[in-house]
Amino acid sequence: MGFFNAPELNHHEQVLFGQDEETGLKAIIAVHNTSLGPALGGCRVWNYESEDDALRDVLRLSEGMTYKSALAGLNLGGGKSVILGRVRDIGNEAAFRAFGRIVDSLGGRYVTAEDVNTTPQMMEWVHEETNYVAGLSPELGGSGDPSPFTAWGTFVGIKSSVNRAFGSDSLEGKTIAVQGLGHVGIYLVEHLSKAGAKIIVTDIKQDRINEMLKIKNVTAVAPDEIYDVEMDIFAPCALGSVVNDKTIDRLKCQVIAGAANNILADYDKHGKILMERGVLYAPDYAINAGGVINVYGEFEGYNEKRSYSRVNHIYEILQQIFTRSEAENIPTMDAADILAEERIRKIGRLKQMHRSGTRLFSKI
Ligand code: NAD
């Protein structure tokens, strides 16, 4: 891949390739945008087929973080890092401390965190070499597992979407299909049950289903049946791309609102189809921002209550997205992107002025 003309290099500020020959560490850190603040984004370990694939992935993911944090109203930019290889080869103290040194070399422009295939232990090793790590365990002064916050934000986002689609945000008697009972799904099911919803769950792990069946109003179906059930709301909380050419005609819901990343296989195509059919789609990066909102608390002195109150804003953010989408007759995902870009321009400009010493009011 040519670097500077690669389509994925979409206004990225900086890309850093780091390696440590002794441990075999090969890492890429992408800083997409720091207009609003330090570029926060997790570190993923993945055995990519090629280095080009790794670069593409980290560029795409870091751009996504810029939009997510901007839309959530946080003073954070977007970044991400990937470590190339298998956890069994690279998941050791020496390699992660070497990675910590690379993170530290950016002097805080990039702040790392856990992501796919990285663990609290690995982040503690990184922390031995740099302070620019977020989401550490509470014992180390961090905010810990973000999943309960992501689940709460998803619950709040479901209520907001239901309000727009049905005229009231009561979930009493509404049928919600939850796909995936992992870190986020289990908390979400509990919130939905307490709110009086009927919940249909699925997972590829039967023990997780059995656990959820103990909760009031919960029934279960096999993984592939979830697309066909009679439901008001579909809440994907497992994998990405679950709304695709094969499933979209099977879904009989009025709302799609879940925590999974990249729910629509093709944003343009499937976003338009859903809009034309009157199915309200809560953009994934807006509704699943609870985790990053919680981590953001660490930047200003962590306070759990404050985090929950910030996560509640997801309700209003989705209302703004839906209103914009209706007003301009565009898919909700496009409306979310526009709102995020507007905030980066407006608030990012103020921060730039501050940084360069420009006075906002020249007469003062
Ligand atoms: P997780 O890995 O803990 O749980 C995923 C669950 O989905 C597992 O129980 C797994 O068995 C199940 N699953 C896998 N394939 C399935 C299938 N085909 N059908 C049904 N179930 C299947 O992940 P998580 O932390 O709960 O996150 C869920 C989703 O939300 C992911 O897409 C993740 O990227 C996204 N997300 C999570 C967070 C967070 O704070 N954890 C934040 C933002 C976004």
Boltz pocket constraint, residues with backbone or C-beta under 6 A from the ligand:
constraints:
  - pocket:
      binder: B
      contacts: [[A, 146], [A, 147], [A, 148], [A, 150], [A, 179], [A, 180], [A, 181], [A, 182], [A, 183], [A, 184], [A, 185], [A, 202], [A, 203], [A, 204], [A, 205], [A, 208], [A, 223], [A, 236], [A, 237], [A, 238], [A, 239], [A, 240], [A, 259], [A, 260], [A, 261], [A, 288], [A, 289], [A, 291]]
      max_distance: 6.0
